Amino acid sequence: MLDLCQDLAEEMSLPFATIDLAETTDGELYFLEIDHAGEWEFLERDAQLPISQAIVEELAK
């Protein structure tokens, strides 16, 4: 699934994107949306994930 999400962002020329997916109780995934400026700050704060730093490093390549 990660490869498909990365391919989609690349196809849309998005160096960064958030992708919303929904999973059914049967484990089936559904695509909801892709956002070039998605909200992720709450994940960084609540889960203590270094998202900002990862974005900076990726964009600096």
C-alpha distance matrix in Angstrom:
0.0 3.8 5.4 5.2 6.3 8.7 9.8 10.7 12.6 14.3 15.3 16.9 18.5 17.3 17.7 16.5 14.7 13.6 11.2 12.2 10.4 12.6 12.3 15.2 17.4 16.2 12.6 11.4 9.2 11.0 10.7 13.9 14.5 14.0 16.9 18.4 20.5 18.7 20.4 19.4 22.8 23.0 20.0 21.8 25.0 24.2 21.7 23.6 20.7 21.8 19.6 22.6 23.3 19.8 20.0 23.5 22.7 19.9 22.2 25.1 23.7
3.8 0.0 3.8 5.4 5.1 6.1 8.5 9.9 10.7 12.2 14.1 15.5 16.5 15.0 14.7 13.6 12.4 11.8 10.3 12.2 11.5 14.3 14.6 17.9 20.1 19.3 15.6 14.7 12.1 13.5 12.4 15.0 14.7 13.3 15.7 16.5 18.4 16.9 18.6 17.2 20.6 21.2 18.1 19.3 22.8 22.4 19.8 21.2 18.0 18.7 16.5 19.3 19.8 16.2 16.5 19.9 19.0 16.2 18.6 21.4 20.0
5.4 3.8 0.0 3.8 5.5 5.1 6.0 8.5 10.0 10.4 12.0 14.2 15.1 14.4 14.3 14.2 13.5 13.8 12.4 14.8 14.1 17.1 17.4 20.4 22.8 21.5 18.0 16.7 14.2 15.2 13.9 16.7 16.2 14.5 16.9 17.3 19.8 18.9 21.1 20.0 23.4 24.4 21.4 22.4 26.0 25.9 23.3 24.4 21.0 21.2 18.9 21.3 21.5 17.8 17.7 20.8 19.6 16.4 18.7 21.3 19.3
5.2 5.4 3.8 0.0 3.8 5.5 5.0 6.1 8.7 9.8 10.3 12.4 14.2 13.7 14.6 14.3 12.9 12.9 10.8 12.9 12.1 15.1 15.7 18.6 21.4 20.1 16.9 14.8 12.1 12.5 10.8 13.9 13.4 12.2 15.2 16.1 18.9 17.9 20.5 20.0 23.6 24.5 21.9 23.3 26.8 26.6 24.5 25.9 22.6 23.0 20.3 22.6 23.4 19.8 19.1 22.4 21.7 18.4 20.0 23.1 21.4
6.3 5.1 5.5 3.8 0.0 3.8 5.4 5.1 6.3 8.6 9.9 10.8 12.4 11.1 12.0 11.0 9.2 9.1 7.3 10.0 10.2 13.6 15.0 18.3 21.2 20.6 17.2 15.4 12.1 12.0 9.6 11.9 10.8 9.0 11.7 12.6 15.2 14.2 16.7 16.3 20.0 21.0 18.6 20.0 23.5 23.5 21.6 23.0 19.7 20.0 17.1 19.3 20.4 17.0 16.0 19.4 19.2 16.0 17.4 20.7 19.6
8.7 6.1 5.1 5.5 3.8 0.0 3.8 5.4 5.2 6.1 8.5 9.9 10.5 9.4 9.4 9.4 9.0 10.2 9.7 13.0 13.6 17.2 18.5 21.9 24.7 24.1 20.6 19.0 15.8 15.8 13.3 15.2 13.6 10.9 12.8 12.6 15.2 14.9 17.6 16.9 20.3 21.9 19.4 20.1 23.8 24.3 22.3 23.1 19.5 19.1 16.2 18.1 18.6 15.0 14.1 17.2 16.5 13.0 14.6 17.6 16.1
9.8 8.5 6.0 5.0 5.4 3.8 0.0 3.8 5.5 5.0 6.0 8.6 9.7 10.0 11.0 11.8 11.3 12.9 11.9 14.9 15.3 18.7 20.0 23.0 26.0 25.0 21.7 19.6 16.6 16.2 13.7 16.0 14.4 12.0 14.3 14.1 17.3 17.4 20.4 20.2 23.6 25.3 23.0 23.8 27.5 28.0 26.0 26.9 23.3 22.9 19.9 21.5 22.0 18.5 17.2 20.1 19.3 15.7 16.7 19.7 17.8
10.7 9.9 8.5 6.1 5.1 5.4 3.8 0.0 3.8 5.4 5.1 6.3 8.7 8.6 10.8 11.0 9.6 10.9 9.6 12.6 13.3 16.8 18.6 21.6 24.9 24.2 21.2 18.7 15.4 14.2 11.2 13.0 11.0 8.8 11.3 11.6 15.0 15.1 18.3 18.8 22.4 23.9 22.1 23.3 26.7 27.2 25.7 26.8 23.5 23.2 19.9 21.3 22.5 19.3 17.5 20.5 20.4 16.8 17.3 20.7 19.4
12.6 10.7 10.0 8.7 6.3 5.2 5.5 3.8 0.0 3.8 5.5 5.1 6.2 5.1 7.1 7.3 6.5 8.9 8.9 12.5 14.2 17.9 20.1 23.4 26.6 26.4 23.1 21.0 17.5 16.3 13.0 14.0 11.3 8.0 9.3 8.6 12.0 12.6 15.9 16.4 19.7 21.7 20.1 20.9 24.4 25.3 23.9 24.7 21.2 20.6 17.1 18.1 19.3 16.3 14.1 16.9 17.2 13.6 13.8 17.3 16.4
14.3 12.2 10.4 9.8 8.6 6.1 5.0 5.4 3.8 0.0 3.8 5.3 4.9 5.7 7.0 9.0 9.6 12.4 12.6 16.2 17.6 21.3 23.3 26.5 29.6 29.0 25.8 23.6 20.3 19.4 16.2 17.5 14.9 11.7 12.8 11.4 14.8 15.9 19.2 19.4 22.5 24.8 23.0 23.4 27.0 28.1 26.5 26.9 23.3 22.2 19.0 19.7 20.3 17.1 15.1 17.3 17.0 13.2 13.3 16.3 14.8
15.3 14.1 12.0 10.3 9.9 8.5 6.0 5.1 5.5 3.8 0.0 3.8 5.5 7.7 10.1 11.9 11.7 14.2 13.8 17.0 18.1 21.6 23.7 26.6 29.9 29.1 26.1 23.5 20.3 18.9 15.8 17.1 14.6 11.9 13.5 12.6 16.3 17.5 21.0 21.7 25.0 27.1 25.6 26.3 29.8 30.8 29.3 30.0 26.5 25.6 22.3 23.0 23.9 20.8 18.5 20.8 20.7 17.0 16.7 19.7 18.2
16.9 15.5 14.2 12.4 10.8 9.9 8.6 6.3 5.1 5.3 3.8 0.0 3.8 5.5 8.9 10.3 9.7 12.5 12.5 15.7 17.5 21.1 23.6 26.6 30.1 29.7 26.8 24.2 20.8 18.9 15.3 15.8 12.8 9.8 10.7 9.5 13.3 14.9 18.6 19.8 22.9 25.2 24.1 24.8 28.2 29.3 28.4 29.0 25.7 24.8 21.2 21.5 22.9 20.2 17.4 19.7 20.3 16.7 15.8 19.1 18.3
18.5 16.5 15.1 14.2 12.4 10.5 9.7 8.7 6.2 4.9 5.5 3.8 0.0 3.8 6.4 8.9 9.9 13.3 14.3 17.8 19.9 23.6 26.1 29.3 32.6 32.4 29.3 27.0 23.5 21.9 18.4 18.8 15.5 12.1 12.0 9.7 13.2 15.3 18.8 19.8 22.5 25.2 24.1 24.3 27.7 29.3 28.2 28.4 24.9 23.5 20.0 19.9 20.8 18.3 15.4 17.1 17.6 14.0 12.7 15.8 15.0
17.3 15.0 14.4 13.7 11.1 9.4 10.0 8.6 5.1 5.7 7.7 5.5 3.8 0.0 3.8 5.3 6.3 9.9 11.6 15.2 17.7 21.4 24.0 27.4 30.7 30.8 27.6 25.6 21.9 20.5 16.9 17.0 13.6 9.9 9.2 6.5 9.7 11.8 15.2 16.0 18.7 21.4 20.4 20.6 23.9 25.5 24.6 24.8 21.4 20.1 16.5 16.4 17.6 15.2 12.2 14.3 15.2 11.8 10.6 14.2 14.0
17.7 14.7 14.3 14.6 12.0 9.4 11.0 10.8 7.1 7.0 10.1 8.9 6.4 3.8 0.0 3.8 6.9 10.5 12.8 16.5 19.0 22.8 25.1 28.7 31.7 31.8 28.4 26.9 23.3 22.4 19.0 19.2 16.1 12.3 11.3 8.3 10.5 12.4 15.3 15.3 17.6 20.6 19.3 18.8 22.3 24.2 23.0 22.7 19.2 17.4 14.1 13.8 14.5 12.0 9.1 10.9 11.4 8.0 7.0 10.5 10.4
16.5 13.6 14.2 14.3 11.0 9.4 11.8 11.0 7.3 9.0 11.9 10.3 8.9 5.3 3.8 0.0 3.8 7.1 10.0 13.5 16.3 20.0 22.5 26.1 29.0 29.5 26.1 24.8 21.2 20.3 17.0 16.9 13.7 10.1 8.7 6.1 7.6 8.9 11.6 11.5 14.1 16.9 15.6 15.4 18.9 20.6 19.6 19.6 16.2 14.8 11.2 11.3 12.7 10.4 7.4 10.1 11.4 8.5 8.1 11.9 12.5
14.7 12.4 13.5 12.9 9.2 9.0 11.3 9.6 6.5 9.6 11.7 9.7 9.9 6.3 6.9 3.8 0.0 3.8 6.4 9.9 12.9 16.5 19.3 22.8 25.9 26.5 23.3 21.8 18.1 16.9 13.6 13.1 10.0 6.5 5.4 4.4 6.3 6.5 9.6 10.1 13.4 15.6 14.4 15.1 18.4 19.7 18.9 19.5 16.4 15.9 12.1 12.8 14.9 12.6 10.0 13.2 14.7 11.9 11.9 15.7 16.2
13.6 11.8 13.8 12.9 9.1 10.2 12.9 10.9 8.9 12.4 14.2 12.5 13.3 9.9 10.5 7.1 3.8 0.0 3.8 6.6 9.8 13.3 16.1 19.7 22.6 23.6 20.4 19.2 15.5 14.4 11.5 10.7 8.2 5.7 5.2 6.5 7.1 5.1 7.6 8.0 11.7 13.1 11.9 13.4 16.5 17.1 16.4 17.7 14.9 15.2 11.6 13.1 15.6 13.5 11.5 15.1 16.6 14.3 14.8 18.4 19.0
11.2 10.3 12.4 10.8 7.3 9.7 11.9 9.6 8.9 12.6 13.8 12.5 14.3 11.6 12.8 10.0 6.4 3.8 0.0 3.8 6.5 10.1 12.9 16.4 19.6 20.3 17.3 15.7 12.0 10.7 7.7 7.5 5.7 4.4 6.4 8.9 10.2 8.0 10.2 10.8 14.5 15.2 13.7 15.8 18.8 18.7 17.9 19.7 17.1 17.9 14.6 16.5 18.9 16.4 14.9 18.5 19.6 17.0 17.8 21.5 21.6
12.2 12.2 14.8 12.9 10.0 13.0 14.9 12.6 12.5 16.2 17.0 15.7 17.8 15.2 16.5 13.5 9.9 6.6 3.8 0.0 3.8 6.9 10.1 13.5 16.6 17.8 15.1 13.7 10.1 8.6 6.4 5.3 5.3 6.5 8.4 11.6 12.3 9.3 10.7 11.4 15.0 14.8 13.5 16.4 18.8 18.1 17.6 20.0 17.9 19.5 16.4 18.6 21.2 19.0 17.8 21.4 22.7 20.4 21.3 24.9 25.2
10.4 11.5 14.1 12.1 10.2 13.6 15.3 13.3 14.2 17.6 18.1 17.5 19.9 17.7 19.0 16.3 12.9 9.8 6.5 3.8 0.0 3.8 6.6 10.0 13.2 14.1 11.5 10.0 6.4 5.5 4.7 5.4 7.4 9.2 11.8 15.0 16.0 13.0 14.1 14.4 17.9 17.3 15.5 18.6 20.9 19.7 18.7 21.5 19.5 21.4 18.7 21.3 23.6 21.2 20.4 24.2 25.0 22.6 23.9 27.4 27.4
12.6 14.3 17.1 15.1 13.6 17.2 18.7 16.8 17.9 21.3 21.6 21.1 23.6 21.4 22.8 20.0 16.5 13.3 10.1 6.9 3.8 0.0 3.8 6.6 9.9 11.3 9.3 8.2 5.6 5.1 6.7 7.0 10.0 12.6 15.0 18.4 19.1 15.9 16.5 16.7 20.0 18.6 17.0 20.4 22.3 20.5 19.7 22.9 21.4 23.8 21.4 24.2 26.5 24.2 23.7 27.5 28.3 26.1 27.5 31.0 31.0
12.3 14.6 17.4 15.7 15.0 18.5 20.0 18.6 20.1 23.3 23.7 23.6 26.1 24.0 25.1 22.5 19.3 16.1 12.9 10.1 6.6 3.8 0.0 3.8 6.6 7.8 5.7 5.5 4.5 6.3 9.1 10.4 13.5 15.8 18.4 21.6 22.4 19.1 19.5 19.2 22.3 20.7 18.7 22.0 23.8 21.6 20.4 23.8 22.4 25.0 23.0 26.1 28.2 25.7 25.7 29.5 30.0 27.8 29.6 32.9 32.7
15.2 17.9 20.4 18.6 18.3 21.9 23.0 21.6 23.4 26.5 26.6 26.6 29.3 27.4 28.7 26.1 22.8 19.7 16.4 13.5 10.0 6.6 3.8 0.0 3.8 5.2 5.2 5.3 6.5 8.1 11.5 12.7 16.2 18.9 21.6 25.0 25.7 22.5 22.7 22.6 25.6 23.7 21.9 25.4 26.9 24.5 23.4 26.9 25.8 28.6 26.7 29.8 31.9 29.5 29.5 33.3 33.7 31.6 33.4 36.7 36.4
17.4 20.1 22.8 21.4 21.2 24.7 26.0 24.9 26.6 29.6 29.9 30.1 32.6 30.7 31.7 29.0 25.9 22.6 19.6 16.6 13.2 9.9 6.6 3.8 0.0 3.8 5.4 7.4 9.6 11.8 15.2 16.3 19.8 22.3 24.9 28.2 28.7 25.3 25.2 24.7 27.4 25.2 23.3 26.7 28.0 25.1 24.0 27.6 26.8 29.9 28.4 31.7 33.7 31.4 31.7 35.5 35.8 33.9 35.9 39.1 38.8
16.2 19.3 21.5 20.1 20.6 24.1 25.0 24.2 26.4 29.0 29.1 29.7 32.4 30.8 31.8 29.5 26.5 23.6 20.3 17.8 14.1 11.3 7.8 5.2 3.8 0.0 3.8 5.6 9.0 11.6 15.2 17.2 20.6 22.9 25.9 29.1 30.0 26.9 27.2 26.6 29.6 27.7 25.5 28.7 30.3 27.6 26.1 29.5 28.4 31.3 29.7 33.1 34.8 32.1 32.5 36.3 36.3 34.2 36.3 39.5 38.8
12.6 15.6 18.0 16.9 17.2 20.6 21.7 21.2 23.1 25.8 26.1 26.8 29.3 27.6 28.4 26.1 23.3 20.4 17.3 15.1 11.5 9.3 5.7 5.2 5.4 3.8 0.0 3.8 6.4 9.7 13.0 15.3 18.3 20.3 23.2 26.1 27.2 24.1 24.5 23.7 26.7 25.1 22.6 25.6 27.6 25.1 23.4 26.6 25.2 27.9 26.3 29.7 31.2 28.5 29.0 32.7 32.6 30.5 32.7 35.8 35.1
11.4 14.7 16.7 14.8 15.4 19.0 19.6 18.7 21.0 23.6 23.5 24.2 27.0 25.6 26.9 24.8 21.8 19.2 15.7 13.7 10.0 8.2 5.5 5.3 7.4 5.6 3.8 0.0 3.8 6.7 10.2 12.8 16.0 18.1 21.4 24.4 25.8 23.0 23.9 23.6 26.9 25.6 23.4 26.4 28.6 26.5 24.9 28.0 26.2 28.6 26.6 29.8 31.4 28.6 28.6 32.4 32.4 29.9 31.8 35.1 34.2
9.2 12.1 14.2 12.1 12.1 15.8 16.6 15.4 17.5 20.3 20.3 20.8 23.5 21.9 23.3 21.2 18.1 15.5 12.0 10.1 6.4 5.6 4.5 6.5 9.6 9.0 6.4 3.8 0.0 3.8 6.7 9.5 12.4 14.3 17.6 20.6 22.0 19.3 20.4 20.3 23.8 22.8 20.6 23.6 25.9 24.2 22.7 25.7 23.7 25.8 23.5 26.5 28.3 25.4 25.2 29.0 29.2 26.6 28.3 31.7 31.0
11.0 13.5 15.2 12.5 12.0 15.8 16.2 14.2 16.3 19.4 18.9 18.9 21.9 20.5 22.4 20.3 16.9 14.4 10.7 8.6 5.5 5.1 6.3 8.1 11.8 11.6 9.7 6.7 3.8 0.0 3.8 6.3 9.5 12.1 15.4 18.7 20.3 17.8 19.3 19.8 23.4 22.6 20.9 24.0 26.3 24.9 23.9 26.8 24.7 26.6 23.9 26.5 28.7 25.9 25.1 28.9 29.4 26.7 27.9 31.5 31.0
10.7 12.4 13.9 10.8 9.6 13.3 13.7 11.2 13.0 16.2 15.8 15.3 18.4 16.9 19.0 17.0 13.6 11.5 7.7 6.4 4.7 6.7 9.1 11.5 15.2 15.2 13.0 10.2 6.7 3.8 0.0 3.8 6.1 8.4 11.9 15.1 17.0 14.8 16.8 17.7 21.4 21.2 19.7 22.5 25.0 24.1 23.2 25.8 23.5 24.9 21.9 24.2 26.4 23.7 22.4 26.1 26.8 24.0 24.9 28.5 28.1
13.9 15.0 16.7 13.9 11.9 15.2 16.0 13.0 14.0 17.5 17.1 15.8 18.8 17.0 19.2 16.9 13.1 10.7 7.5 5.3 5.4 7.0 10.4 12.7 16.3 17.2 15.3 12.8 9.5 6.3 3.8 0.0 3.8 7.3 10.1 13.7 15.1 12.8 14.6 16.2 19.7 19.4 18.6 21.5 23.8 23.0 22.7 25.3 23.3 24.7 21.5 23.5 26.1 23.8 22.2 25.8 27.1 24.4 24.9 28.7 28.8
14.5 14.7 16.2 13.4 10.8 13.6 14.4 11.0 11.3 14.9 14.6 12.8 15.5 13.6 16.1 13.7 10.0 8.2 5.7 5.3 7.4 10.0 13.5 16.2 19.8 20.6 18.3 16.0 12.4 9.5 6.1 3.8 0.0 3.8 6.5 10.1 11.8 10.0 12.5 14.4 18.0 18.4 17.8 20.3 22.7 22.6 22.3 24.5 22.2 23.1 19.7 21.1 23.8 21.7 19.6 23.0 24.5 21.8 21.9 25.7 25.9
14.0 13.3 14.5 12.2 9.0 10.9 12.0 8.8 8.0 11.7 11.9 9.8 12.1 9.9 12.3 10.1 6.5 5.7 4.4 6.5 9.2 12.6 15.8 18.9 22.3 22.9 20.3 18.1 14.3 12.1 8.4 7.3 3.8 0.0 3.8 6.8 9.1 8.0 11.3 13.0 16.5 17.7 16.9 18.8 21.6 22.0 21.6 23.2 20.6 20.9 17.3 18.5 21.0 18.7 16.4 19.7 21.1 18.3 18.2 22.0 22.2
16.9 15.7 16.9 15.2 11.7 12.8 14.3 11.3 9.3 12.8 13.5 10.7 12.0 9.2 11.3 8.7 5.4 5.2 6.4 8.4 11.8 15.0 18.4 21.6 24.9 25.9 23.2 21.4 17.6 15.4 11.9 10.1 6.5 3.8 0.0 3.8 5.4 5.1 8.7 11.0 14.2 15.8 15.6 17.2 19.8 20.7 20.7 22.0 19.5 19.5 15.7 16.3 19.1 17.3 14.6 17.6 19.6 17.1 16.5 20.2 21.1
18.4 16.5 17.3 16.1 12.6 12.6 14.1 11.6 8.6 11.4 12.6 9.5 9.7 6.5 8.3 6.1 4.4 6.5 8.9 11.6 15.0 18.4 21.6 25.0 28.2 29.1 26.1 24.4 20.6 18.7 15.1 13.7 10.1 6.8 3.8 0.0 3.8 5.9 9.6 11.5 14.2 16.7 16.5 17.2 20.0 21.6 21.5 22.1 19.3 18.6 14.8 14.6 17.1 15.5 12.3 14.8 16.9 14.5 13.3 17.0 18.0
20.5 18.4 19.8 18.9 15.2 15.2 17.3 15.0 12.0 14.8 16.3 13.3 13.2 9.7 10.5 7.6 6.3 7.1 10.2 12.3 16.0 19.1 22.4 25.7 28.7 30.0 27.2 25.8 22.0 20.3 17.0 15.1 11.8 9.1 5.4 3.8 0.0 3.8 6.7 9.0 11.1 13.8 14.2 14.8 17.2 19.0 19.4 19.9 17.6 16.8 13.1 12.5 15.6 14.8 11.6 13.8 16.6 14.9 13.6 17.1 18.8
18.7 16.9 18.9 17.9 14.2 14.9 17.4 15.1 12.6 15.9 17.5 14.9 15.3 11.8 12.4 8.9 6.5 5.1 8.0 9.3 13.0 15.9 19.1 22.5 25.3 26.9 24.1 23.0 19.3 17.8 14.8 12.8 10.0 8.0 5.1 5.9 3.8 0.0 3.8 6.3 9.2 11.1 11.3 12.7 15.0 16.2 16.7 17.7 15.6 15.7 12.1 12.4 15.7 14.7 12.2 15.1 17.6 16.0 15.6 19.1 20.7
20.4 18.6 21.1 20.5 16.7 17.6 20.4 18.3 15.9 19.2 21.0 18.6 18.8 15.2 15.3 11.6 9.6 7.6 10.2 10.7 14.1 16.5 19.5 22.7 25.2 27.2 24.5 23.9 20.4 19.3 16.8 14.6 12.5 11.3 8.7 9.6 6.7 3.8 0.0 3.8 6.0 7.5 8.5 10.0 11.8 13.0 14.0 15.1 13.7 14.2 11.0 11.4 15.1 14.7 12.8 15.6 18.2 17.3 17.2 20.4 22.3
19.4 17.2 20.0 20.0 16.3 16.9 20.2 18.8 16.4 19.4 21.7 19.8 19.8 16.0 15.3 11.5 10.1 8.0 10.8 11.4 14.4 16.7 19.2 22.6 24.7 26.6 23.7 23.6 20.3 19.8 17.7 16.2 14.4 13.0 11.0 11.5 9.0 6.3 3.8 0.0 3.8 5.5 5.3 6.5 8.8 10.1 10.6 11.5 9.9 10.6 7.8 8.9 12.4 12.0 11.0 13.9 16.2 15.7 16.2 19.2 21.0
22.8 20.6 23.4 23.6 20.0 20.3 23.6 22.4 19.7 22.5 25.0 22.9 22.5 18.7 17.6 14.1 13.4 11.7 14.5 15.0 17.9 20.0 22.3 25.6 27.4 29.6 26.7 26.9 23.8 23.4 21.4 19.7 18.0 16.5 14.2 14.2 11.1 9.2 6.0 3.8 0.0 3.8 5.4 5.1 6.2 8.5 9.9 10.1 9.4 9.9 8.0 8.2 11.8 12.6 11.9 13.9 16.6 16.9 17.3 19.7 22.0
23.0 21.2 24.4 24.5 21.0 21.9 25.3 23.9 21.7 24.8 27.1 25.2 25.2 21.4 20.6 16.9 15.6 13.1 15.2 14.8 17.3 18.6 20.7 23.7 25.2 27.7 25.1 25.6 22.8 22.6 21.2 19.4 18.4 17.7 15.8 16.7 13.8 11.1 7.5 5.5 3.8 0.0 3.8 5.4 5.1 5.8 8.0 9.3 9.7 11.5 10.2 11.4 14.6 15.2 15.0 17.3 19.7 20.0 20.7 23.2 25.2
20.0 18.1 21.4 21.9 18.6 19.4 23.0 22.1 20.1 23.0 25.6 24.1 24.1 20.4 19.3 15.6 14.4 11.9 13.7 13.5 15.5 17.0 18.7 21.9 23.3 25.5 22.6 23.4 20.6 20.9 19.7 18.6 17.8 16.9 15.6 16.5 14.2 11.3 8.5 5.3 5.4 3.8 0.0 3.8 5.4 5.3 5.5 7.3 6.8 9.3 8.2 10.5 13.2 13.1 13.6 16.3 18.0 18.1 19.5 21.9 23.6
21.8 19.3 22.4 23.3 20.0 20.1 23.8 23.3 20.9 23.4 26.3 24.8 24.3 20.6 18.8 15.4 15.1 13.4 15.8 16.4 18.6 20.4 22.0 25.4 26.7 28.7 25.6 26.4 23.6 24.0 22.5 21.5 20.3 18.8 17.2 17.2 14.8 12.7 10.0 6.5 5.1 5.4 3.8 0.0 3.8 5.9 5.7 5.2 4.5 6.1 5.8 7.7 10.1 10.8 11.7 13.8 15.5 16.3 17.7 19.7 21.6
25.0 22.8 26.0 26.8 23.5 23.8 27.5 26.7 24.4 27.0 29.8 28.2 27.7 23.9 22.3 18.9 18.4 16.5 18.8 18.8 20.9 22.3 23.8 26.9 28.0 30.3 27.6 28.6 25.9 26.3 25.0 23.8 22.7 21.6 19.8 20.0 17.2 15.0 11.8 8.8 6.2 5.1 5.4 3.8 0.0 3.8 5.8 5.2 7.0 8.8 9.4 10.4 12.8 14.2 15.0 16.7 18.6 19.8 20.9 22.7 24.9
24.2 22.4 25.9 26.6 23.5 24.3 28.0 27.2 25.3 28.1 30.8 29.3 29.3 25.5 24.2 20.6 19.7 17.1 18.7 18.1 19.7 20.5 21.6 24.5 25.1 27.6 25.1 26.5 24.2 24.9 24.1 23.0 22.6 22.0 20.7 21.6 19.0 16.2 13.0 10.1 8.5 5.8 5.3 5.9 3.8 0.0 3.8 5.6 8.0 11.0 11.5 13.5 15.6 16.4 17.5 19.6 21.2 22.0 23.5 25.5 27.3
21.7 19.8 23.3 24.5 21.6 22.3 26.0 25.7 23.9 26.5 29.3 28.4 28.2 24.6 23.0 19.6 18.9 16.4 17.9 17.6 18.7 19.7 20.4 23.4 24.0 26.1 23.4 24.9 22.7 23.9 23.2 22.7 22.3 21.6 20.7 21.5 19.4 16.7 14.0 10.6 9.9 8.0 5.5 5.7 5.8 3.8 0.0 3.8 5.4 9.1 10.1 12.8 14.4 14.5 16.2 18.6 19.5 20.3 22.3 24.2 25.6
23.6 21.2 24.4 25.9 23.0 23.1 26.9 26.8 24.7 26.9 30.0 29.0 28.4 24.8 22.7 19.6 19.5 17.7 19.7 20.0 21.5 22.9 23.8 26.9 27.6 29.5 26.6 28.0 25.7 26.8 25.8 25.3 24.5 23.2 22.0 22.1 19.9 17.7 15.1 11.5 10.1 9.3 7.3 5.2 5.2 5.6 3.8 0.0 3.8 6.6 8.8 10.9 11.9 12.8 14.9 16.6 17.5 18.8 20.8 22.2 23.9
20.7 18.0 21.0 22.6 19.7 19.5 23.3 23.5 21.2 23.3 26.5 25.7 24.9 21.4 19.2 16.2 16.4 14.9 17.1 17.9 19.5 21.4 22.4 25.8 26.8 28.4 25.2 26.2 23.7 24.7 23.5 23.3 22.2 20.6 19.5 19.3 17.6 15.6 13.7 9.9 9.4 9.7 6.8 4.5 7.0 8.0 5.4 3.8 0.0 3.8 5.6 8.5 9.2 9.3 11.6 13.7 14.3 15.3 17.5 19.1 20.4
21.8 18.7 21.2 23.0 20.0 19.1 22.9 23.2 20.6 22.2 25.6 24.8 23.5 20.1 17.4 14.8 15.9 15.2 17.9 19.5 21.4 23.8 25.0 28.6 29.9 31.3 27.9 28.6 25.8 26.6 24.9 24.7 23.1 20.9 19.5 18.6 16.8 15.7 14.2 10.6 9.9 11.5 9.3 6.1 8.8 11.0 9.1 6.6 3.8 0.0 3.8 5.7 5.5 6.3 8.9 10.2 10.8 12.5 14.5 15.7 17.3
19.6 16.5 18.9 20.3 17.1 16.2 19.9 19.9 17.1 19.0 22.3 21.2 20.0 16.5 14.1 11.2 12.1 11.6 14.6 16.4 18.7 21.4 23.0 26.7 28.4 29.7 26.3 26.6 23.5 23.9 21.9 21.5 19.7 17.3 15.7 14.8 13.1 12.1 11.0 7.8 8.0 10.2 8.2 5.8 9.4 11.5 10.1 8.8 5.6 3.8 0.0 3.8 5.5 5.1 6.2 8.6 9.9 10.5 12.3 14.2 15.8
22.6 19.3 21.3 22.6 19.3 18.1 21.5 21.3 18.1 19.7 23.0 21.5 19.9 16.4 13.8 11.3 12.8 13.1 16.5 18.6 21.3 24.2 26.1 29.8 31.7 33.1 29.7 29.8 26.5 26.5 24.2 23.5 21.1 18.5 16.3 14.6 12.5 12.4 11.4 8.9 8.2 11.4 10.5 7.7 10.4 13.5 12.8 10.9 8.5 5.7 3.8 0.0 3.8 5.5 5.2 6.2 8.7 10.0 10.7 12.3 14.7
23.3 19.8 21.5 23.4 20.4 18.6 22.0 22.5 19.3 20.3 23.9 22.9 20.8 17.6 14.5 12.7 14.9 15.6 18.9 21.2 23.6 26.5 28.2 31.9 33.7 34.8 31.2 31.4 28.3 28.7 26.4 26.1 23.8 21.0 19.1 17.1 15.6 15.7 15.1 12.4 11.8 14.6 13.2 10.1 12.8 15.6 14.4 11.9 9.2 5.5 5.5 3.8 0.0 3.8 5.4 5.1 6.2 8.6 10.0 10.5 12.8
19.8 16.2 17.8 19.8 17.0 15.0 18.5 19.3 16.3 17.1 20.8 20.2 18.3 15.2 12.0 10.4 12.6 13.5 16.4 19.0 21.2 24.2 25.7 29.5 31.4 32.1 28.5 28.6 25.4 25.9 23.7 23.8 21.7 18.7 17.3 15.5 14.8 14.7 14.7 12.0 12.6 15.2 13.1 10.8 14.2 16.4 14.5 12.8 9.3 6.3 5.1 5.5 3.8 0.0 3.8 5.5 5.2 6.1 8.6 9.9 11.1
20.0 16.5 17.7 19.1 16.0 14.1 17.2 17.5 14.1 15.1 18.5 17.4 15.4 12.2 9.1 7.4 10.0 11.5 14.9 17.8 20.4 23.7 25.7 29.5 31.7 32.5 29.0 28.6 25.2 25.1 22.4 22.2 19.6 16.4 14.6 12.3 11.6 12.2 12.8 11.0 11.9 15.0 13.6 11.7 15.0 17.5 16.2 14.9 11.6 8.9 6.2 5.2 5.4 3.8 0.0 3.8 5.5 5.1 6.1 8.5 10.2
23.5 19.9 20.8 22.4 19.4 17.2 20.1 20.5 16.9 17.3 20.8 19.7 17.1 14.3 10.9 10.1 13.2 15.1 18.5 21.4 24.2 27.5 29.5 33.3 35.5 36.3 32.7 32.4 29.0 28.9 26.1 25.8 23.0 19.7 17.6 14.8 13.8 15.1 15.6 13.9 13.9 17.3 16.3 13.8 16.7 19.6 18.6 16.6 13.7 10.2 8.6 6.2 5.1 5.5 3.8 0.0 3.8 5.5 5.3 6.1 8.9
22.7 19.0 19.6 21.7 19.2 16.5 19.3 20.4 17.2 17.0 20.7 20.3 17.6 15.2 11.4 11.4 14.7 16.6 19.6 22.7 25.0 28.3 30.0 33.7 35.8 36.3 32.6 32.4 29.2 29.4 26.8 27.1 24.5 21.1 19.6 16.9 16.6 17.6 18.2 16.2 16.6 19.7 18.0 15.5 18.6 21.2 19.5 17.5 14.3 10.8 9.9 8.7 6.2 5.2 5.5 3.8 0.0 3.8 5.6 5.2 6.7
19.9 16.2 16.4 18.4 16.0 13.0 15.7 16.8 13.6 13.2 17.0 16.7 14.0 11.8 8.0 8.5 11.9 14.3 17.0 20.4 22.6 26.1 27.8 31.6 33.9 34.2 30.5 29.9 26.6 26.7 24.0 24.4 21.8 18.3 17.1 14.5 14.9 16.0 17.3 15.7 16.9 20.0 18.1 16.3 19.8 22.0 20.3 18.8 15.3 12.5 10.5 10.0 8.6 6.1 5.1 5.5 3.8 0.0 3.8 5.4 5.5
22.2 18.6 18.7 20.0 17.4 14.6 16.7 17.3 13.8 13.3 16.7 15.8 12.7 10.6 7.0 8.1 11.9 14.8 17.8 21.3 23.9 27.5 29.6 33.4 35.9 36.3 32.7 31.8 28.3 27.9 24.9 24.9 21.9 18.2 16.5 13.3 13.6 15.6 17.2 16.2 17.3 20.7 19.5 17.7 20.9 23.5 22.3 20.8 17.5 14.5 12.3 10.7 10.0 8.6 6.1 5.3 5.6 3.8 0.0 3.8 5.5
25.1 21.4 21.3 23.1 20.7 17.6 19.7 20.7 17.3 16.3 19.7 19.1 15.8 14.2 10.5 11.9 15.7 18.4 21.5 24.9 27.4 31.0 32.9 36.7 39.1 39.5 35.8 35.1 31.7 31.5 28.5 28.7 25.7 22.0 20.2 17.0 17.1 19.1 20.4 19.2 19.7 23.2 21.9 19.7 22.7 25.5 24.2 22.2 19.1 15.7 14.2 12.3 10.5 9.9 8.5 6.1 5.2 5.4 3.8 0.0 3.8
23.7 20.0 19.3 21.4 19.6 16.1 17.8 19.4 16.4 14.8 18.2 18.3 15.0 14.0 10.4 12.5 16.2 19.0 21.6 25.2 27.4 31.0 32.7 36.4 38.8 38.8 35.1 34.2 31.0 31.0 28.1 28.8 25.9 22.2 21.1 18.0 18.8 20.7 22.3 21.0 22.0 25.2 23.6 21.6 24.9 27.3 25.6 23.9 20.4 17.3 15.8 14.7 12.8 11.1 10.2 8.9 6.7 5.5 5.5 3.8 0.0
